[in-house]
Amino acid sequence: MSRNARNNDTTRPRKHGAAKTRRLLEHRRRLMALGVPEAKVRQMDHERIRLLLAKPALIKTYVK
């Protein structure tokens, strides 16, 4: 057994671009399902999208 086999930092899978794109698309769809207009979702950056999904009560304040 190699010495890196127990080190989870080197053995865990890395994120790929396709997986990230798929995740962001899924997040956008979730926001639209919560009632945010598609035009507003397109203008948002990724941090804002993740914040609104984590705290749906903020949707009314950010999206008018």
Buried (B, 14 or more C-beta within 10 A) or exposed (E): EEEEEEEEEEEEEEEEEEEEEEEEEEBBEBBEEEEBEEEBBEEBEEEBBBBBBEEEEEBEEEBE
